[in-house]
Amino acid sequence: MSEQEQAWDAGDIRGFMAAYADSVCFVSPRGITCGKAAVTANYERSYPDKQAMGDLAFGIQEVLAAGHDHAWVTGTWALHRTADTLSGGFSLLWERGPNGWRILRDHTY
């Protein structure tokens, strides 16, 4: 997740999305979006430039093994921007596959 923070802070949404599985579903108060391409498009619409993206910080609260190749990660996020700071929490289901660990489900609020 530190690689995600670095990519985000560099304004690199595609780099940030490298941690997501192709079959990811993103669940937020705005609804459910499934598929890496659709989730990426939502991020690109919501954060059109580096200034809108700001500085991202994750706070990992718990990593809970869910079998040999899965894990739940819960924590907080904060997005520090010049005009404001947004923050909330998340629960991520990670899966280990041939390309390493990838996020299958992202519940962000």
PATORSE-463389 format. One record per atom (N, C-alpha, C): residue in three letters; atom name; x, y, z; residue number from 0. Coordinates in nm, 3 decimals, always signed. Example, Ala and Ser with C-alpha at 12.3 -4.5 7.8 and 13.67 -1.06 7.14 Angstrom:
# PATORSE-463389
{atom Ala, N, {+1.319, -0.569, +0.780}, 0};
{atom Ala, CA, {+1.230, -0.450, +0.780}, 0};
{atom Ala, C, {+1.320, -0.330, +0.780}, 0};
{atom Ser, N, {+1.285, -0.225, +0.708}, 1};
{atom Ser, CA, {+1.367, -0.106, +0.714}, 1};
{atom Ser, C, {+1.290, +0.003, +0.787}, 1};
***
This chain:
# PATORSE-463389
{atom Met, N, {+0.082, -0.119, +0.000}, 0};
{atom Met, CA, {+0.000, +0.000, +0.000}, 0};
{atom Met, C, {+0.087, +0.126, +0.000}, 0};
{atom Ser, N, {+0.211, +0.113, +0.046}, 1};
{atom Ser, CA, {+0.300, +0.228, +0.039}, 1};
{atom Ser, C, {+0.329, +0.263, -0.107}, 1};
{atom Glu, N, {+0.335, +0.161, -0.195}, 2};
{atom Glu, CA, {+0.353, +0.188, -0.338}, 2};
{atom Glu, C, {+0.232, +0.262, -0.395}, 2};
{atom Gln, N, {+0.114, +0.231, -0.344}, 3};
{atom Gln, CA, {-0.006, +0.303, -0.387}, 3};
{atom Gln, C, {+0.002, +0.449, -0.344}, 3};
{atom Glu, N, {+0.042, +0.474, -0.221}, 4};
{atom Glu, CA, {+0.057, +0.611, -0.173}, 4};
{atom Glu, C, {+0.155, +0.688, -0.261}, 4};
{atom Gln, N, {+0.268, +0.628, -0.291}, 5};
{atom Gln, CA, {+0.370, +0.694, -0.373}, 5};
{atom Gln, C, {+0.318, +0.726, -0.512}, 5};
{atom Ala, N, {+0.248, +0.631, -0.574}, 6};
{atom Ala, CA, {+0.193, +0.655, -0.707}, 6};
{atom Ala, C, {+0.090, +0.767, -0.702}, 6};
{atom Trp, N, {+0.003, +0.763, -0.603}, 7};
{atom Trp, CA, {-0.100, +0.866, -0.590}, 7};
{atom Trp, C, {-0.036, +1.004, -0.574}, 7};
{atom Asp, N, {+0.058, +1.014, -0.484}, 8};
{atom Asp, CA, {+0.122, +1.142, -0.457}, 8};
{atom Asp, C, {+0.197, +1.196, -0.579}, 8};
{atom Ala, N, {+0.236, +1.107, -0.670}, 9};
{atom Ala, CA, {+0.303, +1.147, -0.795}, 9};
{atom Ala, C, {+0.202, +1.181, -0.905}, 9};
{atom Gly, N, {+0.073, +1.169, -0.875}, 10};
{atom Gly, CA, {-0.030, +1.197, -0.975}, 10};
{atom Gly, C, {-0.050, +1.084, -1.073}, 10};
{atom Asp, N, {-0.012, +0.961, -1.035}, 11};
{atom Asp, CA, {-0.013, +0.845, -1.124}, 11};
{atom Asp, C, {-0.126, +0.749, -1.087}, 11};
{atom Ile, N, {-0.246, +0.776, -1.139}, 12};
{atom Ile, CA, {-0.361, +0.690, -1.108}, 12};
{atom Ile, C, {-0.338, +0.549, -1.160}, 12};
{atom Arg, N, {-0.281, +0.534, -1.278}, 13};
{atom Arg, CA, {-0.257, +0.400, -1.334}, 13};
{atom Arg, C, {-0.161, +0.321, -1.244}, 13};
{atom Gly, N, {-0.059, +0.387, -1.191}, 14};
{atom Gly, CA, {+0.032, +0.322, -1.096}, 14};
{atom Gly, C, {-0.039, +0.284, -0.968}, 14};
{atom Phe, N, {-0.127, +0.370, -0.919}, 15};
{atom Phe, CA, {-0.207, +0.342, -0.801}, 15};
{atom Phe, C, {-0.293, +0.219, -0.823}, 15};
{atom Met, N, {-0.349, +0.207, -0.944}, 16};
{atom Met, CA, {-0.440, +0.096, -0.977}, 16};
{atom Met, C, {-0.367, -0.036, -0.998}, 16};
{atom Ala, N, {-0.236, -0.036, -1.004}, 17};
{atom Ala, CA, {-0.160, -0.161, -1.022}, 17};
{atom Ala, C, {-0.189, -0.261, -0.911}, 17};
{atom Ala, N, {-0.231, -0.214, -0.794}, 18};
{atom Ala, CA, {-0.259, -0.303, -0.682}, 18};
{atom Ala, C, {-0.395, -0.372, -0.693}, 18};
{atom Tyr, N, {-0.476, -0.332, -0.790}, 19};
{atom Tyr, CA, {-0.610, -0.388, -0.803}, 19};
{atom Tyr, C, {-0.615, -0.504, -0.901}, 19};
{atom Ala, N, {-0.696, -0.604, -0.869}, 20};
{atom Ala, CA, {-0.722, -0.716, -0.960}, 20};
{atom Ala, C, {-0.812, -0.668, -1.074}, 20};
{atom Asp, N, {-0.804, -0.735, -1.187}, 21};
{atom Asp, CA, {-0.892, -0.700, -1.299}, 21};
{atom Asp, C, {-1.039, -0.712, -1.262}, 21};
{atom Ser, N, {-1.071, -0.804, -1.171}, 22};
{atom Ser, CA, {-1.210, -0.829, -1.132}, 22};
{atom Ser, C, {-1.252, -0.754, -1.005}, 22};
{atom Val, N, {-1.180, -0.649, -0.969}, 23};
{atom Val, CA, {-1.210, -0.573, -0.847}, 23};
{atom Val, C, {-1.353, -0.518, -0.850}, 23};
{atom Cys, N, {-1.413, -0.510, -0.732}, 24};
{atom Cys, CA, {-1.536, -0.434, -0.712}, 24};
{atom Cys, C, {-1.508, -0.330, -0.605}, 24};
{atom Phe, N, {-1.542, -0.205, -0.635}, 25};
{atom Phe, CA, {-1.522, -0.092, -0.545}, 25};
{atom Phe, C, {-1.658, -0.051, -0.490}, 25};
{atom Val, N, {-1.672, -0.055, -0.358}, 26};
{atom Val, CA, {-1.799, -0.024, -0.292}, 26};
{atom Val, C, {-1.780, +0.102, -0.209}, 26};
{atom Ser, N, {-1.863, +0.204, -0.236}, 27};
{atom Ser, CA, {-1.855, +0.330, -0.161}, 27};
{atom Ser, C, {-1.996, +0.382, -0.139}, 27};
{atom Pro, N, {-2.011, +0.491, -0.067}, 28};
{atom Pro, CA, {-2.145, +0.547, -0.049}, 28};
{atom Pro, C, {-2.212, +0.586, -0.182}, 28};
{atom Arg, N, {-2.132, +0.603, -0.288}, 29};
{atom Arg, CA, {-2.189, +0.640, -0.419}, 29};
{atom Arg, C, {-2.233, +0.519, -0.500}, 29};
{atom Gly, N, {-2.205, +0.398, -0.451}, 30};
{atom Gly, CA, {-2.249, +0.279, -0.522}, 30};
{atom Gly, C, {-2.138, +0.178, -0.540}, 30};
{atom Ile, N, {-2.163, +0.081, -0.628}, 31};
{atom Ile, CA, {-2.070, -0.028, -0.654}, 31};
{atom Ile, C, {-2.024, -0.019, -0.799}, 31};
{atom Thr, N, {-1.893, -0.027, -0.819}, 32};
{atom Thr, CA, {-1.834, -0.030, -0.952}, 32};
{atom Thr, C, {-1.746, -0.153, -0.960}, 32};
{atom Cys, N, {-1.766, -0.235, -1.062}, 33};
{atom Cys, CA, {-1.685, -0.356, -1.078}, 33};
{atom Cys, C, {-1.605, -0.350, -1.207}, 33};
{atom Gly, N, {-1.485, -0.408, -1.200}, 34};
{atom Gly, CA, {-1.393, -0.412, -1.313}, 34};
{atom Gly, C, {-1.288, -0.304, -1.300}, 34};
{atom Lys, N, {-1.164, -0.342, -1.320}, 35};
{atom Lys, CA, {-1.052, -0.248, -1.304}, 35};
{atom Lys, C, {-1.064, -0.127, -1.397}, 35};
{atom Ala, N, {-1.106, -0.148, -1.521}, 36};
{atom Ala, CA, {-1.118, -0.037, -1.615}, 36};
{atom Ala, C, {-1.222, +0.064, -1.567}, 36};
{atom Ala, N, {-1.335, +0.017, -1.517}, 37};
{atom Ala, CA, {-1.441, +0.107, -1.469}, 37};
{atom Ala, C, {-1.398, +0.181, -1.343}, 37};
{atom Val, N, {-1.330, +0.112, -1.251}, 38};
{atom Val, CA, {-1.282, +0.176, -1.129}, 38};
{atom Val, C, {-1.177, +0.282, -1.164}, 38};
{atom Thr, N, {-1.088, +0.248, -1.257}, 39};
{atom Thr, CA, {-0.987, +0.345, -1.300}, 39};
{atom Thr, C, {-1.052, +0.469, -1.361}, 39};
{atom Ala, N, {-1.151, +0.448, -1.445}, 40};
{atom Ala, CA, {-1.222, +0.561, -1.508}, 40};
{atom Ala, C, {-1.287, +0.650, -1.404}, 40};
{atom Asn, N, {-1.344, +0.591, -1.299}, 41};
{atom Asn, CA, {-1.403, +0.671, -1.191}, 41};
{atom Asn, C, {-1.298, +0.757, -1.122}, 41};
{atom Tyr, N, {-1.183, +0.697, -1.091}, 42};
{atom Tyr, CA, {-1.075, +0.773, -1.029}, 42};
{atom Tyr, C, {-1.030, +0.887, -1.121}, 42};
{atom Glu, N, {-1.015, +0.859, -1.248}, 43};
{atom Glu, CA, {-0.968, +0.962, -1.342}, 43};
{atom Glu, C, {-1.069, +1.076, -1.355}, 43};
{atom Arg, N, {-1.197, +1.046, -1.348}, 44};
{atom Arg, CA, {-1.300, +1.150, -1.351}, 44};
{atom Arg, C, {-1.299, +1.234, -1.223}, 44};
{atom Ser, N, {-1.286, +1.165, -1.109}, 45};
{atom Ser, CA, {-1.293, +1.234, -0.981}, 45};
{atom Ser, C, {-1.166, +1.312, -0.947}, 45};
{atom Tyr, N, {-1.053, +1.266, -1.000}, 46};
{atom Tyr, CA, {-0.924, +1.328, -0.970}, 46};
{atom Tyr, C, {-0.850, +1.356, -1.101}, 46};
{atom Pro, N, {-0.889, +1.465, -1.172}, 47};
{atom Pro, CA, {-0.838, +1.490, -1.307}, 47};
{atom Pro, C, {-0.692, +1.535, -1.314}, 47};
{atom Asp, N, {-0.636, +1.580, -1.202}, 48};
{atom Asp, CA, {-0.497, +1.626, -1.205}, 48};
{atom Asp, C, {-0.432, +1.607, -1.068}, 48};
{atom Lys, N, {-0.302, +1.632, -1.062}, 49};
{atom Lys, CA, {-0.225, +1.610, -0.939}, 49};
{atom Lys, C, {-0.276, +1.696, -0.824}, 49};
{atom Gln, N, {-0.316, +1.819, -0.854}, 50};
{atom Gln, CA, {-0.367, +1.907, -0.749}, 50};
{atom Gln, C, {-0.494, +1.849, -0.686}, 50};
{atom Ala, N, {-0.583, +1.795, -0.766}, 51};
{atom Ala, CA, {-0.706, +1.734, -0.715}, 51};
{atom Ala, C, {-0.675, +1.609, -0.634}, 51};
{atom Met, N, {-0.566, +1.541, -0.670}, 52};
{atom Met, CA, {-0.529, +1.417, -0.601}, 52};
{atom Met, C, {-0.469, +1.444, -0.463}, 52};
{atom Gly, N, {-0.393, +1.551, -0.449}, 53};
{atom Gly, CA, {-0.334, +1.584, -0.319}, 53};
{atom Gly, C, {-0.234, +1.481, -0.271}, 53};
{atom Asp, N, {-0.223, +1.471, -0.140}, 54};
{atom Asp, CA, {-0.128, +1.381, -0.073}, 54};
{atom Asp, C, {-0.208, +1.276, +0.005}, 54};
{atom Leu, N, {-0.189, +1.149, -0.030}, 55};
{atom Leu, CA, {-0.265, +1.039, +0.030}, 55};
{atom Leu, C, {-0.186, +0.975, +0.143}, 55};
{atom Ala, N, {-0.256, +0.946, +0.252}, 56};
{atom Ala, CA, {-0.194, +0.874, +0.364}, 56};
{atom Ala, C, {-0.289, +0.765, +0.411}, 56};
{atom Phe, N, {-0.236, +0.643, +0.419}, 57};
{atom Phe, CA, {-0.311, +0.530, +0.473}, 57};
{atom Phe, C, {-0.269, +0.505, +0.617}, 57};
{atom Gly, N, {-0.363, +0.462, +0.699}, 58};
{atom Gly, CA, {-0.334, +0.414, +0.834}, 58};
{atom Gly, C, {-0.386, +0.271, +0.843}, 58};
{atom Ile, N, {-0.296, +0.175, +0.849}, 59};
{atom Ile, CA, {-0.335, +0.035, +0.855}, 59};
{atom Ile, C, {-0.372, -0.001, +0.998}, 59};
{atom Gln, N, {-0.495, -0.048, +1.018}, 60};
{atom Gln, CA, {-0.541, -0.084, +1.152}, 60};
{atom Gln, C, {-0.527, -0.234, +1.179}, 60};
{atom Glu, N, {-0.556, -0.316, +1.075}, 61};
{atom Glu, CA, {-0.555, -0.461, +1.096}, 61};
{atom Glu, C, {-0.530, -0.532, +0.964}, 61};
{atom Val, N, {-0.452, -0.638, +0.971}, 62};
{atom Val, CA, {-0.435, -0.731, +0.860}, 62};
{atom Val, C, {-0.475, -0.867, +0.914}, 62};
{atom Leu, N, {-0.576, -0.925, +0.855}, 63};
{atom Leu, CA, {-0.633, -1.049, +0.904}, 63};
{atom Leu, C, {-0.628, -1.155, +0.793}, 63};
{atom Ala, N, {-0.551, -1.261, +0.816}, 64};
{atom Ala, CA, {-0.543, -1.369, +0.718}, 64};
{atom Ala, C, {-0.680, -1.433, +0.700}, 64};
{atom Ala, N, {-0.713, -1.464, +0.576}, 65};
{atom Ala, CA, {-0.840, -1.530, +0.544}, 65};
{atom Ala, C, {-0.806, -1.649, +0.454}, 65};
{atom Gly, N, {-0.733, -1.744, +0.510}, 66};
{atom Gly, CA, {-0.682, -1.855, +0.431}, 66};
{atom Gly, C, {-0.540, -1.825, +0.386}, 66};
{atom His, N, {-0.486, -1.915, +0.305}, 67};
{atom His, CA, {-0.347, -1.903, +0.261}, 67};
{atom His, C, {-0.325, -1.790, +0.160}, 67};
{atom Asp, N, {-0.423, -1.764, +0.074}, 68};
{atom Asp, CA, {-0.404, -1.669, -0.036}, 68};
{atom Asp, C, {-0.495, -1.547, -0.030}, 68};
{atom His, N, {-0.555, -1.521, +0.086}, 69};
{atom His, CA, {-0.642, -1.405, +0.100}, 69};
{atom His, C, {-0.615, -1.336, +0.233}, 69};
{atom Ala, N, {-0.641, -1.206, +0.236}, 70};
{atom Ala, CA, {-0.628, -1.130, +0.361}, 70};
{atom Ala, C, {-0.721, -1.009, +0.356}, 70};
{atom Trp, N, {-0.776, -0.976, +0.471}, 71};
{atom Trp, CA, {-0.854, -0.853, +0.488}, 71};
{atom Trp, C, {-0.763, -0.749, +0.551}, 71};
{atom Val, N, {-0.767, -0.630, +0.497}, 72};
{atom Val, CA, {-0.690, -0.518, +0.553}, 72};
{atom Val, C, {-0.790, -0.407, +0.580}, 72};
{atom Thr, N, {-0.790, -0.357, +0.703}, 73};
{atom Thr, CA, {-0.877, -0.245, +0.739}, 73};
{atom Thr, C, {-0.792, -0.129, +0.787}, 73};
{atom Gly, N, {-0.845, -0.010, +0.767}, 74};
{atom Gly, CA, {-0.771, +0.107, +0.811}, 74};
{atom Gly, C, {-0.840, +0.237, +0.773}, 74};
{atom Thr, N, {-0.760, +0.342, +0.773}, 75};
{atom Thr, CA, {-0.809, +0.476, +0.744}, 75};
{atom Thr, C, {-0.732, +0.534, +0.626}, 75};
{atom Trp, N, {-0.791, +0.635, +0.566}, 76};
{atom Trp, CA, {-0.724, +0.709, +0.459}, 76};
{atom Trp, C, {-0.749, +0.857, +0.481}, 76};
{atom Ala, N, {-0.653, +0.937, +0.439}, 77};
{atom Ala, CA, {-0.668, +1.083, +0.443}, 77};
{atom Ala, C, {-0.608, +1.139, +0.316}, 77};
{atom Leu, N, {-0.678, +1.231, +0.256}, 78};
{atom Leu, CA, {-0.633, +1.297, +0.135}, 78};
{atom Leu, C, {-0.618, +1.446, +0.167}, 78};
{atom His, N, {-0.493, +1.488, +0.178}, 79};
{atom His, CA, {-0.461, +1.627, +0.213}, 79};
{atom His, C, {-0.441, +1.707, +0.084}, 79};
{atom Arg, N, {-0.526, +1.810, +0.066}, 80};
{atom Arg, CA, {-0.517, +1.897, -0.050}, 80};
{atom Arg, C, {-0.506, +2.041, -0.004}, 80};
{atom Thr, N, {-0.469, +2.128, -0.092}, 81};
{atom Thr, CA, {-0.453, +2.269, -0.057}, 81};
{atom Thr, C, {-0.582, +2.327, +0.000}, 81};
{atom Ala, N, {-0.693, +2.296, -0.062}, 82};
{atom Ala, CA, {-0.820, +2.356, -0.023}, 82};
{atom Ala, C, {-0.892, +2.281, +0.089}, 82};
{atom Asp, N, {-0.862, +2.153, +0.107}, 83};
{atom Asp, CA, {-0.937, +2.075, +0.206}, 83};
{atom Asp, C, {-0.864, +1.944, +0.238}, 83};
{atom Thr, N, {-0.920, +1.873, +0.332}, 84};
{atom Thr, CA, {-0.873, +1.738, +0.365}, 84};
{atom Thr, C, {-0.994, +1.646, +0.370}, 84};
{atom Leu, N, {-0.987, +1.538, +0.295}, 85};
{atom Leu, CA, {-1.091, +1.436, +0.298}, 85};
{atom Leu, C, {-1.037, +1.317, +0.375}, 85};
{atom Ser, N, {-1.124, +1.242, +0.442}, 86};
{atom Ser, CA, {-1.076, +1.125, +0.515}, 86};
{atom Ser, C, {-1.190, +1.026, +0.534}, 86};
{atom Gly, N, {-1.152, +0.905, +0.568}, 87};
{atom Gly, CA, {-1.251, +0.800, +0.591}, 87};
{atom Gly, C, {-1.182, +0.670, +0.626}, 87};
{atom Gly, N, {-1.252, +0.560, +0.598}, 88};
{atom Gly, CA, {-1.198, +0.429, +0.630}, 88};
{atom Gly, C, {-1.213, +0.335, +0.512}, 88};
{atom Phe, N, {-1.154, +0.217, +0.525}, 89};
{atom Phe, CA, {-1.162, +0.118, +0.419}, 89};
{atom Phe, C, {-1.149, -0.022, +0.475}, 89};
{atom Ser, N, {-1.197, -0.117, +0.397}, 90};
{atom Ser, CA, {-1.178, -0.260, +0.421}, 90};
{atom Ser, C, {-1.146, -0.320, +0.285}, 90};
{atom Leu, N, {-1.030, -0.383, +0.275}, 91};
{atom Leu, CA, {-0.984, -0.439, +0.147}, 91};
{atom Leu, C, {-0.968, -0.590, +0.157}, 91};
{atom Leu, N, {-1.020, -0.661, +0.058}, 92};
{atom Leu, CA, {-0.995, -0.804, +0.047}, 92};
{atom Leu, C, {-0.886, -0.823, -0.057}, 92};
{atom Trp, N, {-0.771, -0.874, -0.014}, 93};
{atom Trp, CA, {-0.657, -0.899, -0.101}, 93};
{atom Trp, C, {-0.650, -1.047, -0.136}, 93};
{atom Glu, N, {-0.600, -1.076, -0.257}, 94};
{atom Glu, CA, {-0.579, -1.213, -0.301}, 94};
{atom Glu, C, {-0.438, -1.226, -0.357}, 94};
{atom Arg, N, {-0.369, -1.334, -0.318}, 95};
{atom Arg, CA, {-0.237, -1.362, -0.375}, 95};
{atom Arg, C, {-0.255, -1.451, -0.496}, 95};
{atom Gly, N, {-0.203, -1.406, -0.609}, 96};
{atom Gly, CA, {-0.212, -1.482, -0.734}, 96};
{atom Gly, C, {-0.077, -1.482, -0.804}, 96};
{atom Pro, N, {-0.074, -1.520, -0.930}, 97};
{atom Pro, CA, {+0.052, -1.530, -1.004}, 97};
{atom Pro, C, {+0.125, -1.396, -1.017}, 97};
{atom Asn, N, {+0.052, -1.286, -1.010}, 98};
{atom Asn, CA, {+0.114, -1.153, -1.020}, 98};
{atom Asn, C, {+0.134, -1.087, -0.885}, 98};
{atom Gly, N, {+0.126, -1.165, -0.777}, 99};
{atom Gly, CA, {+0.141, -1.109, -0.642}, 99};
{atom Gly, C, {+0.006, -1.078, -0.580}, 99};
{atom Trp, N, {+0.008, -0.996, -0.476}, 100};
{atom Trp, CA, {-0.113, -0.960, -0.404}, 100};
{atom Trp, C, {-0.188, -0.851, -0.480}, 100};
{atom Arg, N, {-0.320, -0.871, -0.495}, 101};
{atom Arg, CA, {-0.405, -0.773, -0.563}, 101};
{atom Arg, C, {-0.535, -0.757, -0.484}, 101};
{atom Ile, N, {-0.594, -0.639, -0.493}, 102};
{atom Ile, CA, {-0.719, -0.608, -0.422}, 102};
{atom Ile, C, {-0.837, -0.659, -0.505}, 102};
{atom Leu, N, {-0.918, -0.747, -0.443}, 103};
{atom Leu, CA, {-1.039, -0.799, -0.506}, 103};
{atom Leu, C, {-1.163, -0.714, -0.473}, 103};
{atom Arg, N, {-1.169, -0.669, -0.349}, 104};
{atom Arg, CA, {-1.283, -0.588, -0.303}, 104};
{atom Arg, C, {-1.229, -0.470, -0.221}, 104};
{atom Asp, N, {-1.284, -0.353, -0.252}, 105};
{atom Asp, CA, {-1.246, -0.229, -0.184}, 105};
{atom Asp, C, {-1.373, -0.164, -0.134}, 105};
{atom His, N, {-1.394, -0.167, -0.003}, 106};
{atom His, CA, {-1.507, -0.099, +0.059}, 106};
{atom His, C, {-1.450, +0.027, +0.123}, 106};
{atom Thr, N, {-1.475, +0.141, +0.060}, 107};
{atom Thr, CA, {-1.421, +0.269, +0.108}, 107};
{atom Thr, C, {-1.536, +0.360, +0.146}, 107};
{atom Tyr, N, {-1.520, +0.424, +0.260}, 108};
{atom Tyr, CA, {-1.622, +0.520, +0.305}, 108};
{atom Tyr, C, {-1.556, +0.643, +0.360}, 108};
***
